[in-house]
């Protein structure tokens, strides 16, 4: 495993440590998890593009307006 050095605002680091502690893990573990997800996000974009290509045959029947698309 390789070590890295980073800098951040002291208050931010302290808040992050408190959050990690409340989750019963170290800030280092939380950062490793984030780094893994960050590194995988590029692959997720490629997967999404491939999925959208496979779904080109799906047709909703018409184009929906902005208000229709934002209805909850």
C-alpha positions in Angstrom: 0.0 0.0 0.0 1.3 3.5 -0.8 1.0 6.5 1.5 0.0 9.9 0.2 0.1 13.3 1.8 -2.8 15.7 1.5 -3.7 19.1 2.9 -7.2 20.4 3.9 -8.7 22.9 6.3 -8.3 21.9 9.9 -12.0 22.2 10.7 -12.9 20.0 7.7 -10.5 17.3 8.8 -11.9 17.4 12.4 -15.5 17.2 11.2 -14.5 14.3 9.0 -12.8 12.5 11.9 -15.9 13.0 14.0 -18.1 11.5 11.3 -15.7 8.6 10.8 -15.6 8.0 14.6 -19.4 8.0 14.8 -19.3 5.2 12.1 -16.8 3.3 14.2 -14.0 3.5 11.6 -10.9 5.6 10.9 -10.7 8.6 8.7 -8.2 6.6 6.7 -10.7 3.8 6.1 -13.4 6.3 5.0 -11.0 8.0 2.6 -9.9 4.6 1.1 -13.6 3.8 0.5 -14.2 7.2 -1.1 -11.1 6.8 -3.3 -12.3 3.4 -4.5 -15.7 4.8 -5.4 -14.1 7.8 -7.1 -11.8 5.6 -9.2 -14.7 3.4 -10.2 -16.9 6.4 -11.3 -15.1 6.7 -14.7 -16.0 3.1 -15.4 -19.6 3.7 -14.3 -19.9 6.4 -16.9 -18.8 4.0 -19.6 -21.2 1.4 -18.3 -24.0 4.0 -18.4 -23.2 4.9 -22.0 -23.2 1.2 -23.0 -26.6 0.7 -21.2 -28.1 3.7 -23.0 -26.9 2.3 -26.4 -28.6 -1.0 -25.6 -31.8 0.9 -24.7 -32.2 2.9 -27.9 -35.1 0.7 -29.0 -37.2 2.0 -26.0 -39.7 4.6 -27.1 -41.9 6.5 -24.7 -44.4 7.3 -27.5 -43.9 11.0 -27.4 -41.6 13.7 -26.1 -42.5 14.9 -22.6 -42.6 18.6 -21.7 -40.4 20.1 -18.9 -43.3 20.4 -16.5 -44.4 16.8 -17.1 -40.9 15.5 -16.5 -40.6 17.4 -13.2 -44.0 16.3 -11.8 -43.7 14.5 -8.6 
